């Protein structure tokens, strides 16, 4: 994860594309760039060292309120599968 965040911050497209290539295989360049931007947003909010581990499953979830919306950002790890998510929960 830290390598991905560093790659995103340094715009290292070779490493980024290696990580997201399977998930974005049919995306056009604009959509792929939107995915990269959203990954940056998510990974800058997540404290990777703060991930809670239980039975080889990891979870870190943060809720933020910007005065207009409540947002939930999370990372879930189960085996080799990693799920990053960002959701608008509703008005604050």
Phi and psi restraints in degrees (range 20) as a CNS / XPLOR table:
assign (resid 1 and name C) (resid 2 and name N)
       (resid 2 and name CA) (resid 2 and name C) 1.0 -62.6 20.0 2
assign (resid 2 and name N) (resid 2 and name CA)
       (resid 2 and name C) (resid 3 and name N) 1.0 -36.5 20.0 2
assign (resid 2 and name C) (resid 3 and name N)
       (resid 3 and name CA) (resid 3 and name C) 1.0 -64.3 20.0 2
assign (resid 3 and name N) (resid 3 and name CA)
       (resid 3 and name C) (resid 4 and name N) 1.0 -41.2 20.0 2
assign (resid 3 and name C) (resid 4 and name N)
       (resid 4 and name CA) (resid 4 and name C) 1.0 -63.9 20.0 2
assign (resid 4 and name N) (resid 4 and name CA)
       (resid 4 and name C) (resid 5 and name N) 1.0 -44.5 20.0 2
assign (resid 4 and name C) (resid 5 and name N)
       (resid 5 and name CA) (resid 5 and name C) 1.0 -62.5 20.0 2
assign (resid 5 and name N) (resid 5 and name CA)
       (resid 5 and name C) (resid 6 and name N) 1.0 -43.3 20.0 2
assign (resid 5 and name C) (resid 6 and name N)
       (resid 6 and name CA) (resid 6 and name C) 1.0 -62.3 20.0 2
assign (resid 6 and name N) (resid 6 and name CA)
       (resid 6 and name C) (resid 7 and name N) 1.0 -43.2 20.0 2
assign (resid 6 and name C) (resid 7 and name N)
       (resid 7 and name CA) (resid 7 and name C) 1.0 -62.1 20.0 2
assign (resid 7 and name N) (resid 7 and name CA)
       (resid 7 and name C) (resid 8 and name N) 1.0 -40.2 20.0 2
assign (resid 7 and name C) (resid 8 and name N)
       (resid 8 and name CA) (resid 8 and name C) 1.0 -65.6 20.0 2
assign (resid 8 and name N) (resid 8 and name CA)
       (resid 8 and name C) (resid 9 and name N) 1.0 -44.1 20.0 2
assign (resid 8 and name C) (resid 9 and name N)
       (resid 9 and name CA) (resid 9 and name C) 1.0 -66.7 20.0 2
assign (resid 9 and name N) (resid 9 and name CA)
       (resid 9 and name C) (resid 10 and name N) 1.0 -31.5 20.0 2
assign (resid 9 and name C) (resid 10 and name N)
       (resid 10 and name CA) (resid 10 and name C) 1.0 -92.5 20.0 2
assign (resid 10 and name N) (resid 10 and name CA)
       (resid 10 and name C) (resid 11 and name N) 1.0 1.9 20.0 2
assign (resid 10 and name C) (resid 11 and name N)
       (resid 11 and name CA) (resid 11 and name C) 1.0 52.5 20.0 2
assign (resid 11 and name N) (resid 11 and name CA)
       (resid 11 and name C) (resid 12 and name N) 1.0 42.2 20.0 2
assign (resid 11 and name C) (resid 12 and name N)
       (resid 12 and name CA) (resid 12 and name C) 1.0 -80.7 20.0 2
assign (resid 12 and name N) (resid 12 and name CA)
       (resid 12 and name C) (resid 13 and name N) 1.0 85.9 20.0 2
assign (resid 12 and name C) (resid 13 and name N)
       (resid 13 and name CA) (resid 13 and name C) 1.0 -61.5 20.0 2
assign (resid 13 and name N) (resid 13 and name CA)
       (resid 13 and name C) (resid 14 and name N) 1.0 -31.2 20.0 2
assign (resid 13 and name C) (resid 14 and name N)
       (resid 14 and name CA) (resid 14 and name C) 1.0 -61.7 20.0 2
assign (resid 14 and name N) (resid 14 and name CA)
       (resid 14 and name C) (resid 15 and name N) 1.0 -50.1 20.0 2
assign (resid 14 and name C) (resid 15 and name N)
       (resid 15 and name CA) (resid 15 and name C) 1.0 -68.2 20.0 2
assign (resid 15 and name N) (resid 15 and name CA)
       (resid 15 and name C) (resid 16 and name N) 1.0 -40.9 20.0 2
assign (resid 15 and name C) (resid 16 and name N)
       (resid 16 and name CA) (resid 16 and name C) 1.0 -61.2 20.0 2
assign (resid 16 and name N) (resid 16 and name CA)
       (resid 16 and name C) (resid 17 and name N) 1.0 -47.7 20.0 2
assign (resid 16 and name C) (resid 17 and name N)
       (resid 17 and name CA) (resid 17 and name C) 1.0 -63.9 20.0 2
assign (resid 17 and name N) (resid 17 and name CA)
       (resid 17 and name C) (resid 18 and name N) 1.0 -32.4 20.0 2
assign (resid 17 and name C) (resid 18 and name N)
       (resid 18 and name CA) (resid 18 and name C) 1.0 -62.6 20.0 2
assign (resid 18 and name N) (resid 18 and name CA)
       (resid 18 and name C) (resid 19 and name N) 1.0 -38.7 20.0 2
assign (resid 18 and name C) (resid 19 and name N)
       (resid 19 and name CA) (resid 19 and name C) 1.0 -76.1 20.0 2
assign (resid 19 and name N) (resid 19 and name CA)
       (resid 19 and name C) (resid 20 and name N) 1.0 -41.9 20.0 2
assign (resid 19 and name C) (resid 20 and name N)
       (resid 20 and name CA) (resid 20 and name C) 1.0 -101.3 20.0 2
assign (resid 20 and name N) (resid 20 and name CA)
       (resid 20 and name C) (resid 21 and name N) 1.0 3.3 20.0 2
assign (resid 20 and name C) (resid 21 and name N)
       (resid 21 and name CA) (resid 21 and name C) 1.0 -58.8 20.0 2
assign (resid 21 and name N) (resid 21 and name CA)
       (resid 21 and name C) (resid 22 and name N) 1.0 -43.2 20.0 2
assign (resid 21 and name C) (resid 22 and name N)
       (resid 22 and name CA) (resid 22 and name C) 1.0 -66.3 20.0 2
assign (resid 22 and name N) (resid 22 and name CA)
       (resid 22 and name C) (resid 23 and name N) 1.0 -37.6 20.0 2
assign (resid 22 and name C) (resid 23 and name N)
       (resid 23 and name CA) (resid 23 and name C) 1.0 -77.6 20.0 2
assign (resid 23 and name N) (resid 23 and name CA)
       (resid 23 and name C) (resid 24 and name N) 1.0 -20.7 20.0 2
assign (resid 23 and name C) (resid 24 and name N)
       (resid 24 and name CA) (resid 24 and name C) 1.0 -120.2 20.0 2
assign (resid 24 and name N) (resid 24 and name CA)
       (resid 24 and name C) (resid 25 and name N) 1.0 24.0 20.0 2
assign (resid 24 and name C) (resid 25 and name N)
       (resid 25 and name CA) (resid 25 and name C) 1.0 -58.6 20.0 2
assign (resid 25 and name N) (resid 25 and name CA)
       (resid 25 and name C) (resid 26 and name N) 1.0 -35.3 20.0 2
assign (resid 25 and name C) (resid 26 and name N)
       (resid 26 and name CA) (resid 26 and name C) 1.0 -100.4 20.0 2
assign (resid 26 and name N) (resid 26 and name CA)
       (resid 26 and name C) (resid 27 and name N) 1.0 10.1 20.0 2
assign (resid 26 and name C) (resid 27 and name N)
       (resid 27 and name CA) (resid 27 and name C) 1.0 -84.6 20.0 2
assign (resid 27 and name N) (resid 27 and name CA)
       (resid 27 and name C) (resid 28 and name N) 1.0 145.3 20.0 2
assign (resid 27 and name C) (resid 28 and name N)
       (resid 28 and name CA) (resid 28 and name C) 1.0 -79.3 20.0 2
assign (resid 28 and name N) (resid 28 and name CA)
       (resid 28 and name C) (resid 29 and name N) 1.0 172.9 20.0 2
assign (resid 28 and name C) (resid 29 and name N)
       (resid 29 and name CA) (resid 29 and name C) 1.0 -63.5 20.0 2
assign (resid 29 and name N) (resid 29 and name CA)
       (resid 29 and name C) (resid 30 and name N) 1.0 -37.0 20.0 2
assign (resid 29 and name C) (resid 30 and name N)
       (resid 30 and name CA) (resid 30 and name C) 1.0 -65.8 20.0 2
assign (resid 30 and name N) (resid 30 and name CA)
       (resid 30 and name C) (resid 31 and name N) 1.0 -42.2 20.0 2
assign (resid 30 and name C) (resid 31 and name N)
       (resid 31 and name CA) (resid 31 and name C) 1.0 -67.2 20.0 2
assign (resid 31 and name N) (resid 31 and name CA)
       (resid 31 and name C) (resid 32 and name N) 1.0 -41.3 20.0 2
assign (resid 31 and name C) (resid 32 and name N)
       (resid 32 and name CA) (resid 32 and name C) 1.0 -62.3 20.0 2
assign (resid 32 and name N) (resid 32 and name CA)
       (resid 32 and name C) (resid 33 and name N) 1.0 -40.9 20.0 2
assign (resid 32 and name C) (resid 33 and name N)
       (resid 33 and name CA) (resid 33 and name C) 1.0 -65.2 20.0 2
assign (resid 33 and name N) (resid 33 and name CA)
       (resid 33 and name C) (resid 34 and name N) 1.0 -35.1 20.0 2
assign (resid 33 and name C) (resid 34 and name N)
       (resid 34 and name CA) (resid 34 and name C) 1.0 -65.4 20.0 2
assign (resid 34 and name N) (resid 34 and name CA)
       (resid 34 and name C) (resid 35 and name N) 1.0 -39.0 20.0 2
assign (resid 34 and name C) (resid 35 and name N)
       (resid 35 and name CA) (resid 35 and name C) 1.0 -63.1 20.0 2
assign (resid 35 and name N) (resid 35 and name CA)
       (resid 35 and name C) (resid 36 and name N) 1.0 -43.9 20.0 2
assign (resid 35 and name C) (resid 36 and name N)
       (resid 36 and name CA) (resid 36 and name C) 1.0 -63.0 20.0 2
assign (resid 36 and name N) (resid 36 and name CA)
       (resid 36 and name C) (resid 37 and name N) 1.0 -42.2 20.0 2
assign (resid 36 and name C) (resid 37 and name N)
       (resid 37 and name CA) (resid 37 and name C) 1.0 -62.5 20.0 2
assign (resid 37 and name N) (resid 37 and name CA)
       (resid 37 and name C) (resid 38 and name N) 1.0 -43.4 20.0 2
assign (resid 37 and name C) (resid 38 and name N)
       (resid 38 and name CA) (resid 38 and name C) 1.0 -66.7 20.0 2
assign (resid 38 and name N) (resid 38 and name CA)
       (resid 38 and name C) (resid 39 and name N) 1.0 -38.0 20.0 2
assign (resid 38 and name C) (resid 39 and name N)
       (resid 39 and name CA) (resid 39 and name C) 1.0 -60.1 20.0 2
assign (resid 39 and name N) (resid 39 and name CA)
       (resid 39 and name C) (resid 40 and name N) 1.0 -42.9 20.0 2
assign (resid 39 and name C) (resid 40 and name N)
       (resid 40 and name CA) (resid 40 and name C) 1.0 -59.0 20.0 2
assign (resid 40 and name N) (resid 40 and name CA)
       (resid 40 and name C) (resid 41 and name N) 1.0 -46.6 20.0 2
assign (resid 40 and name C) (resid 41 and name N)
       (resid 41 and name CA) (resid 41 and name C) 1.0 -58.8 20.0 2
assign (resid 41 and name N) (resid 41 and name CA)
       (resid 41 and name C) (resid 42 and name N) 1.0 -45.6 20.0 2
assign (resid 41 and name C) (resid 42 and name N)
       (resid 42 and name CA) (resid 42 and name C) 1.0 -66.8 20.0 2
assign (resid 42 and name N) (resid 42 and name CA)
       (resid 42 and name C) (resid 43 and name N) 1.0 -49.3 20.0 2
assign (resid 42 and name C) (resid 43 and name N)
       (resid 43 and name CA) (resid 43 and name C) 1.0 -69.9 20.0 2
assign (resid 43 and name N) (resid 43 and name CA)
       (resid 43 and name C) (resid 44 and name N) 1.0 -23.1 20.0 2
assign (resid 43 and name C) (resid 44 and name N)
       (resid 44 and name CA) (resid 44 and name C) 1.0 -76.3 20.0 2
assign (resid 44 and name N) (resid 44 and name CA)
       (resid 44 and name C) (resid 45 and name N) 1.0 -19.5 20.0 2
assign (resid 44 and name C) (resid 45 and name N)
       (resid 45 and name CA) (resid 45 and name C) 1.0 -90.5 20.0 2
assign (resid 45 and name N) (resid 45 and name CA)
       (resid 45 and name C) (resid 46 and name N) 1.0 -18.2 20.0 2
assign (resid 45 and name C) (resid 46 and name N)
       (resid 46 and name CA) (resid 46 and name C) 1.0 -92.6 20.0 2
assign (resid 46 and name N) (resid 46 and name CA)
       (resid 46 and name C) (resid 47 and name N) 1.0 131.1 20.0 2
assign (resid 46 and name C) (resid 47 and name N)
       (resid 47 and name CA) (resid 47 and name C) 1.0 -90.2 20.0 2
assign (resid 47 and name N) (resid 47 and name CA)
       (resid 47 and name C) (resid 48 and name N) 1.0 97.4 20.0 2
assign (resid 47 and name C) (resid 48 and name N)
       (resid 48 and name CA) (resid 48 and name C) 1.0 -58.2 20.0 2
assign (resid 48 and name N) (resid 48 and name CA)
       (resid 48 and name C) (resid 49 and name N) 1.0 -37.6 20.0 2
assign (resid 48 and name C) (resid 49 and name N)
       (resid 49 and name CA) (resid 49 and name C) 1.0 -72.4 20.0 2
assign (resid 49 and name N) (resid 49 and name CA)
       (resid 49 and name C) (resid 50 and name N) 1.0 -14.3 20.0 2
assign (resid 49 and name C) (resid 50 and name N)
       (resid 50 and name CA) (resid 50 and name C) 1.0 -93.3 20.0 2
assign (resid 50 and name N) (resid 50 and name CA)
       (resid 50 and name C) (resid 51 and name N) 1.0 6.1 20.0 2
assign (resid 50 and name C) (resid 51 and name N)
       (resid 51 and name CA) (resid 51 and name C) 1.0 -63.3 20.0 2
assign (resid 51 and name N) (resid 51 and name CA)
       (resid 51 and name C) (resid 52 and name N) 1.0 130.2 20.0 2
assign (resid 51 and name C) (resid 52 and name N)
       (resid 52 and name CA) (resid 52 and name C) 1.0 -87.6 20.0 2
assign (resid 52 and name N) (resid 52 and name CA)
       (resid 52 and name C) (resid 53 and name N) 1.0 126.5 20.0 2
assign (resid 52 and name C) (resid 53 and name N)
       (resid 53 and name CA) (resid 53 and name C) 1.0 -108.0 20.0 2
assign (resid 53 and name N) (resid 53 and name CA)
       (resid 53 and name C) (resid 54 and name N) 1.0 135.3 20.0 2
assign (resid 53 and name C) (resid 54 and name N)
       (resid 54 and name CA) (resid 54 and name C) 1.0 -147.9 20.0 2
assign (resid 54 and name N) (resid 54 and name CA)
       (resid 54 and name C) (resid 55 and name N) 1.0 121.6 20.0 2
assign (resid 54 and name C) (resid 55 and name N)
       (resid 55 and name CA) (resid 55 and name C) 1.0 49.1 20.0 2
assign (resid 55 and name N) (resid 55 and name CA)
       (resid 55 and name C) (resid 56 and name N) 1.0 49.7 20.0 2
assign (resid 55 and name C) (resid 56 and name N)
       (resid 56 and name CA) (resid 56 and name C) 1.0 64.7 20.0 2
assign (resid 56 and name N) (resid 56 and name CA)
       (resid 56 and name C) (resid 57 and name N) 1.0 15.9 20.0 2
assign (resid 56 and name C) (resid 57 and name N)
       (resid 57 and name CA) (resid 57 and name C) 1.0 -113.2 20.0 2
assign (resid 57 and name N) (resid 57 and name CA)
       (resid 57 and name C) (resid 58 and name N) 1.0 136.1 20.0 2
assign (resid 57 and name C) (resid 58 and name N)
       (resid 58 and name CA) (resid 58 and name C) 1.0 -114.9 20.0 2
assign (resid 58 and name N) (resid 58 and name CA)
       (resid 58 and name C) (resid 59 and name N) 1.0 146.2 20.0 2
assign (resid 58 and name C) (resid 59 and name N)
       (resid 59 and name CA) (resid 59 and name C) 1.0 -148.0 20.0 2
assign (resid 59 and name N) (resid 59 and name CA)
       (resid 59 and name C) (resid 60 and name N) 1.0 134.7 20.0 2
assign (resid 59 and name C) (resid 60 and name N)
       (resid 60 and name CA) (resid 60 and name C) 1.0 -141.8 20.0 2
assign (resid 60 and name N) (resid 60 and name CA)
       (resid 60 and name C) (resid 61 and name N) 1.0 125.4 20.0 2
assign (resid 60 and name C) (resid 61 and name N)
       (resid 61 and name CA) (resid 61 and name C) 1.0 -136.2 20.0 2
assign (resid 61 and name N) (resid 61 and name CA)
       (resid 61 and name C) (resid 62 and name N) 1.0 135.5 20.0 2
assign (resid 61 and name C) (resid 62 and name N)
       (resid 62 and name CA) (resid 62 and name C) 1.0 -132.7 20.0 2
assign (resid 62 and name N) (resid 62 and name CA)
       (resid 62 and name C) (resid 63 and name N) 1.0 138.3 20.0 2
assign (resid 62 and name C) (resid 63 and name N)
       (resid 63 and name CA) (resid 63 and name C) 1.0 -112.4 20.0 2
assign (resid 63 and name N) (resid 63 and name CA)
       (resid 63 and name C) (resid 64 and name N) 1.0 130.9 20.0 2
assign (resid 63 and name C) (resid 64 and name N)
       (resid 64 and name CA) (resid 64 and name C) 1.0 -123.2 20.0 2
assign (resid 64 and name N) (resid 64 and name CA)
       (resid 64 and name C) (resid 65 and name N) 1.0 151.6 20.0 2
assign (resid 64 and name C) (resid 65 and name N)
       (resid 65 and name CA) (resid 65 and name C) 1.0 -128.6 20.0 2
assign (resid 65 and name N) (resid 65 and name CA)
       (resid 65 and name C) (resid 66 and name N) 1.0 115.7 20.0 2
assign (resid 65 and name C) (resid 66 and name N)
       (resid 66 and name CA) (resid 66 and name C) 1.0 -97.1 20.0 2
assign (resid 66 and name N) (resid 66 and name CA)
       (resid 66 and name C) (resid 67 and name N) 1.0 13.8 20.0 2
assign (resid 66 and name C) (resid 67 and name N)
       (resid 67 and name CA) (resid 67 and name C) 1.0 94.4 20.0 2
assign (resid 67 and name N) (resid 67 and name CA)
       (resid 67 and name C) (resid 68 and name N) 1.0 -19.6 20.0 2
assign (resid 67 and name C) (resid 68 and name N)
       (resid 68 and name CA) (resid 68 and name C) 1.0 -114.3 20.0 2
assign (resid 68 and name N) (resid 68 and name CA)
       (resid 68 and name C) (resid 69 and name N) 1.0 -45.6 20.0 2
assign (resid 68 and name C) (resid 69 and name N)
       (resid 69 and name CA) (resid 69 and name C) 1.0 -130.9 20.0 2
assign (resid 69 and name N) (resid 69 and name CA)
       (resid 69 and name C) (resid 70 and name N) 1.0 149.9 20.0 2
assign (resid 69 and name C) (resid 70 and name N)
       (resid 70 and name CA) (resid 70 and name C) 1.0 -92.7 20.0 2
assign (resid 70 and name N) (resid 70 and name CA)
       (resid 70 and name C) (resid 71 and name N) 1.0 131.3 20.0 2
assign (resid 70 and name C) (resid 71 and name N)
       (resid 71 and name CA) (resid 71 and name C) 1.0 -124.1 20.0 2
assign (resid 71 and name N) (resid 71 and name CA)
       (resid 71 and name C) (resid 72 and name N) 1.0 143.2 20.0 2
assign (resid 71 and name C) (resid 72 and name N)
       (resid 72 and name CA) (resid 72 and name C) 1.0 -119.5 20.0 2
assign (resid 72 and name N) (resid 72 and name CA)
       (resid 72 and name C) (resid 73 and name N) 1.0 126.0 20.0 2
assign (resid 72 and name C) (resid 73 and name N)
       (resid 73 and name CA) (resid 73 and name C) 1.0 -118.7 20.0 2
assign (resid 73 and name N) (resid 73 and name CA)
       (resid 73 and name C) (resid 74 and name N) 1.0 133.5 20.0 2
assign (resid 73 and name C) (resid 74 and name N)
       (resid 74 and name CA) (resid 74 and name C) 1.0 -149.3 20.0 2
assign (resid 74 and name N) (resid 74 and name CA)
       (resid 74 and name C) (resid 75 and name N) 1.0 160.3 20.0 2
assign (resid 74 and name C) (resid 75 and name N)
       (resid 75 and name CA) (resid 75 and name C) 1.0 -131.0 20.0 2
assign (resid 75 and name N) (resid 75 and name CA)
       (resid 75 and name C) (resid 76 and name N) 1.0 132.7 20.0 2
assign (resid 75 and name C) (resid 76 and name N)
       (resid 76 and name CA) (resid 76 and name C) 1.0 -125.7 20.0 2
assign (resid 76 and name N) (resid 76 and name CA)
       (resid 76 and name C) (resid 77 and name N) 1.0 132.1 20.0 2
assign (resid 76 and name C) (resid 77 and name N)
       (resid 77 and name CA) (resid 77 and name C) 1.0 -123.9 20.0 2
assign (resid 77 and name N) (resid 77 and name CA)
       (resid 77 and name C) (resid 78 and name N) 1.0 126.4 20.0 2
assign (resid 77 and name C) (resid 78 and name N)
       (resid 78 and name CA) (resid 78 and name C) 1.0 -136.6 20.0 2
assign (resid 78 and name N) (resid 78 and name CA)
       (resid 78 and name C) (resid 79 and name N) 1.0 106.4 20.0 2
assign (resid 78 and name C) (resid 79 and name N)
       (resid 79 and name CA) (resid 79 and name C) 1.0 63.6 20.0 2
assign (resid 79 and name N) (resid 79 and name CA)
       (resid 79 and name C) (resid 80 and name N) 1.0 -122.3 20.0 2
assign (resid 79 and name C) (resid 80 and name N)
       (resid 80 and name CA) (resid 80 and name C) 1.0 -96.4 20.0 2
assign (resid 80 and name N) (resid 80 and name CA)
       (resid 80 and name C) (resid 81 and name N) 1.0 1.7 20.0 2
assign (resid 80 and name C) (resid 81 and name N)
       (resid 81 and name CA) (resid 81 and name C) 1.0 -94.5 20.0 2
assign (resid 81 and name N) (resid 81 and name CA)
       (resid 81 and name C) (resid 82 and name N) 1.0 127.7 20.0 2
assign (resid 81 and name C) (resid 82 and name N)
       (resid 82 and name CA) (resid 82 and name C) 1.0 -120.5 20.0 2
assign (resid 82 and name N) (resid 82 and name CA)
       (resid 82 and name C) (resid 83 and name N) 1.0 128.4 20.0 2
assign (resid 82 and name C) (resid 83 and name N)
       (resid 83 and name CA) (resid 83 and name C) 1.0 -118.8 20.0 2
assign (resid 83 and name N) (resid 83 and name CA)
       (resid 83 and name C) (resid 84 and name N) 1.0 119.1 20.0 2
assign (resid 83 and name C) (resid 84 and name N)
       (resid 84 and name CA) (resid 84 and name C) 1.0 -104.3 20.0 2
assign (resid 84 and name N) (resid 84 and name CA)
       (resid 84 and name C) (resid 85 and name N) 1.0 136.4 20.0 2
assign (resid 84 and name C) (resid 85 and name N)
       (resid 85 and name CA) (resid 85 and name C) 1.0 -143.3 20.0 2
assign (resid 85 and name N) (resid 85 and name CA)
       (resid 85 and name C) (resid 86 and name N) 1.0 152.3 20.0 2
assign (resid 85 and name C) (resid 86 and name N)
       (resid 86 and name CA) (resid 86 and name C) 1.0 -140.1 20.0 2
assign (resid 86 and name N) (resid 86 and name CA)
       (resid 86 and name C) (resid 87 and name N) 1.0 120.8 20.0 2
assign (resid 86 and name C) (resid 87 and name N)
       (resid 87 and name CA) (resid 87 and name C) 1.0 -133.5 20.0 2
assign (resid 87 and name N) (resid 87 and name CA)
       (resid 87 and name C) (resid 88 and name N) 1.0 136.8 20.0 2
assign (resid 87 and name C) (resid 88 and name N)
       (resid 88 and name CA) (resid 88 and name C) 1.0 -81.2 20.0 2
assign (resid 88 and name N) (resid 88 and name CA)
       (resid 88 and name C) (resid 89 and name N) 1.0 119.4 20.0 2
assign (resid 88 and name C) (resid 89 and name N)
       (resid 89 and name CA) (resid 89 and name C) 1.0 -82.2 20.0 2
assign (resid 89 and name N) (resid 89 and name CA)
       (resid 89 and name C) (resid 90 and name N) 1.0 -39.9 20.0 2
assign (resid 89 and name C) (resid 90 and name N)
       (resid 90 and name CA) (resid 90 and name C) 1.0 160.7 20.0 2
assign (resid 90 and name N) (resid 90 and name CA)
       (resid 90 and name C) (resid 91 and name N) 1.0 -172.8 20.0 2
assign (resid 90 and name C) (resid 91 and name N)
       (resid 91 and name CA) (resid 91 and name C) 1.0 -71.5 20.0 2
assign (resid 91 and name N) (resid 91 and name CA)
       (resid 91 and name C) (resid 92 and name N) 1.0 147.5 20.0 2
